[in-house]
Amino acid sequence: MPVGTCPDCEAEVHVDLDADKGDTVTCDECGTQLEVVGLDPVELDIAEEDLDDEDDLDDEDEY
């Protein structure tokens, strides 16, 4: 099974053999949603969904 690195916590993240670019996986260590952005080698980036969630939390802190 291919392995990538979580850009948030640096943990190894296993990616299915049939994964395609744009698929999302979850880091088992920190729970961050990651997007597969490269396949050979496996490259992961924080998914847009997860970035939006963090922005929402920041907005709540302003009130």
N, CA, C and O of each residue as an XYZ file, in Angstrom:
252
protein
N       0.849     -1.178      0.000
C       0.000      0.000      0.000
C       0.898      1.247      0.000
O       1.800      1.356      0.831
N       0.658      2.176     -0.918
C       1.474      3.397     -0.975
C       1.311      4.239      0.292
O       0.268      4.213      0.946
N       2.359      4.977      0.617
C       2.361      5.790      1.829
C       2.757      7.220      1.480
O       3.704      7.451      0.729
N       2.019      8.171      2.036
C       2.362      9.585      1.924
C       2.596     10.137      3.316
O       2.458      9.419      4.307
N       2.947     11.405      3.392
C       3.201     12.049      4.675
C       2.176     13.149      4.904
O       1.920     13.968      4.021
N       1.592     13.161      6.097
C       0.633     14.199      6.457
C       1.370     15.534      6.570
O       2.338     15.640      7.323
N       0.924     16.557      5.829
C       1.594     17.856      5.909
C       1.317     18.578      7.221
O       1.978     19.569      7.533
N       0.349     18.095      7.990
C      -0.012     18.744      9.246
C       0.802     18.210     10.421
O       1.310     18.984     11.232
N       0.926     16.858     10.512
C       1.603     16.268     11.675
C       2.800     15.392     11.313
O       3.463     14.856     12.201
N       3.087     15.241     10.007
C       4.234     14.463      9.515
C       4.089     12.945      9.689
O       5.062     12.216      9.498
N       2.898     12.457     10.047
C       2.679     11.016     10.191
C       2.575     10.362      8.815
O       2.231     11.016      7.831
N       2.877      9.065      8.758
C       2.690      8.308      7.522
C       1.200      8.048      7.325
O       0.494      7.674      8.262
N       0.734      8.249      6.100
C      -0.671      8.032      5.761
C      -0.725      7.028      4.621
O      -0.145      7.251      3.558
N      -1.424      5.920      4.846
C      -1.559      4.884      3.826
C      -2.671      5.265      2.851
O      -3.749      5.703      3.251
N      -2.383      5.088      1.568
C      -3.314      5.439      0.496
C      -3.629      4.168     -0.286
O      -2.729      3.387     -0.595
N      -4.903      3.960     -0.606
C      -5.305      2.777     -1.367
C      -4.586      2.713     -2.708
O      -4.260      3.739     -3.305
N      -4.346      1.490     -3.168
C      -3.688      1.286     -4.462
C      -4.477      1.891     -5.615
O      -3.893      2.328     -6.607
N      -5.808      1.917     -5.488
C      -6.640      2.437     -6.575
C      -6.988      3.919     -6.399
O      -7.900      4.421     -7.056
N      -6.275      4.615     -5.525
C      -6.531      6.044     -5.302
C      -6.168      6.851     -6.544
O      -5.236      6.513     -7.274
N      -6.912      7.909     -6.764
C      -6.659      8.826     -7.872
C      -6.395     10.220     -7.316
O      -6.738     10.517     -6.172
N      -5.785     11.069     -8.131
C      -5.619     12.466     -7.728
C      -6.996     13.051     -7.439
O      -7.952     12.807     -8.175
N      -7.087     13.819     -6.371
C      -8.352     14.434     -5.986
C      -9.101     13.654     -4.924
O     -10.005     14.190     -4.284
N      -8.734     12.382     -4.725
C      -9.354     11.591     -3.665
C      -8.945     12.158     -2.313
O      -7.906     12.808     -2.197
N      -9.761     11.913     -1.292
C      -9.417     12.358      0.049
C      -9.192     11.164      0.959
O      -9.832     10.121      0.822
N      -8.269     11.344      1.886
C      -7.972     10.354      2.914
C      -7.885     11.103      4.234
O      -7.739     12.326      4.253
N      -7.975     10.368      5.336
C      -7.888     10.971      6.659
C      -6.634     10.487      7.350
O      -6.337      9.292      7.344
N      -5.900     11.404      7.942
C      -4.722     11.044      8.723
C      -5.192     10.403     10.021
O      -5.955     11.011     10.772
N      -4.743      9.180     10.293
C      -5.134      8.479     11.510
C      -4.569      9.137     12.763
O      -5.142      8.996     13.844
N      -3.468      9.844     12.636
C      -2.822     10.458     13.799
C      -3.525     11.738     14.250
O      -3.795     11.910     15.439
N      -3.825     12.641     13.305
C      -4.373     13.950     13.699
C      -5.800     14.195     13.208
O      -6.435     15.166     13.619
N      -6.315     13.318     12.326
C      -7.688     13.452     11.852
C      -7.885     14.444     10.719
O      -9.021     14.699     10.318
N      -6.803     15.009     10.194
C      -6.900     15.981      9.113
C      -7.327     15.307      7.815
O      -6.813     14.246      7.463
N      -8.272     15.927      7.103
C      -8.679     15.453      5.785
C      -7.623     15.887      4.784
O      -7.274     17.065      4.707
N      -7.117     14.928      4.017
C      -6.044     15.196      3.069
C      -6.482     14.854      1.654
O      -7.241     13.909      1.443
N      -6.007     15.618      0.696
C      -6.282     15.368     -0.716
C      -5.046     14.775     -1.366
O      -3.930     15.244     -1.142
N      -5.249     13.737     -2.176
C      -4.152     13.143     -2.940
C      -3.858     14.086     -4.106
O      -4.702     14.282     -4.981
N      -2.648     14.674     -4.115
C      -2.281     15.609     -5.183
C      -1.200     15.041     -6.096
O      -0.899     15.629     -7.135
N      -0.617     13.912     -5.726
C       0.382     13.241     -6.545
C       0.367     11.757     -6.245
O       0.045     11.349     -5.129
N       0.717     10.940     -7.240
C       0.643      9.490     -7.061
C       1.995      8.786     -7.114
O       2.129      7.705     -6.541
N       2.982      9.341     -7.764
C       4.265      8.646     -7.901
C       5.414      9.639     -7.791
O       5.928     10.104     -8.808
N       5.822      9.968     -6.574
C       5.419      9.390     -5.283
C       4.104      9.996     -4.783
O       3.625     11.001     -5.308
N       3.533      9.357     -3.754
C       2.297      9.853     -3.157
C       2.569     11.207     -2.507
O       3.482     11.348     -1.693
N       1.767     12.193     -2.878
C       1.854     13.525     -2.276
C       0.478     13.899     -1.749
O      -0.531     13.730     -2.434
N       0.449     14.406     -0.529
C      -0.802     14.774      0.115
C      -0.777     16.245      0.495
O       0.273     16.797      0.825
N      -1.955     16.878      0.446
C      -2.097     18.261      0.882
C      -3.385     18.349      1.691
O      -4.275     17.512      1.540
N      -3.487     19.350      2.540
C      -4.696     19.510      3.340
C      -5.861     19.809      2.401
O      -5.778     20.699      1.554
N      -6.955     19.050      2.563
C      -8.120     19.187      1.684
C      -8.796     20.534      1.904
O      -8.778     21.071      3.012
N      -9.387     21.073      0.855
C     -10.081     22.359      0.930
C     -11.156     22.350      2.009
O     -11.331     23.346      2.711
N     -11.891     21.222      2.154
C     -12.925     21.107      3.184
C     -12.350     21.408      4.553
O     -12.937     22.166      5.325
N     -11.200     20.815      4.858
C     -10.592     20.980      6.164
C     -10.115     22.417      6.353
O     -10.200     22.952      7.459
N      -9.618     23.046      5.302
C      -9.204     24.443      5.396
C     -10.407     25.329      5.680
O     -10.298     26.274      6.462
N     -11.550     25.050      5.064
C     -12.764     25.821      5.311
C     -13.210     25.681      6.755
O     -13.638     26.664      7.361
N     -13.121     24.480      7.325
C     -13.495     24.258      8.716
C     -12.636     25.095      9.646
O     -13.149     25.668     10.606
N     -11.334     25.176      9.380
C     -10.442     25.971     10.212
C     -10.793     27.443     10.105
O     -10.731     28.160     11.104
N     -11.162     27.915      8.918
C     -11.566     29.307      8.748
C     -12.823     29.600      9.551
O     -12.943     30.671     10.147
N     -13.765     28.656      9.573
C     -14.992     28.838     10.335
C     -14.689     28.996     11.814
O     -15.304     29.827     12.484
N     -13.755     28.214     12.335
C     -13.393     28.314     13.741
C     -12.788     29.678     14.038
O     -13.071     30.265     15.082
N     -11.968     30.185     13.141
C     -11.371     31.500     13.340
C     -12.451     32.578     13.381
O     -12.360     33.512     14.178
N     -13.470     32.460     12.534
C     -14.545     33.444     12.510
C     -15.300     33.458     13.830
O     -15.687     34.525     14.305
N     -15.518     32.280     14.437
C     -16.236     32.199     15.698
C     -15.465     32.887     16.811
O     -16.072     33.449     17.723
N     -14.145     32.854     16.755
C     -13.328     33.464     17.793
C     -13.455     34.982     17.793
O     -13.179     35.621     18.808
N     -13.867     35.568     16.678
C     -13.938     37.015     16.567
C     -15.160     37.595     17.256
O     -15.201     38.800     17.502
N     -16.150     36.783     17.572
C     -17.386     37.301     18.162
C     -17.283     37.465     19.643
O     -18.242     37.892     20.285
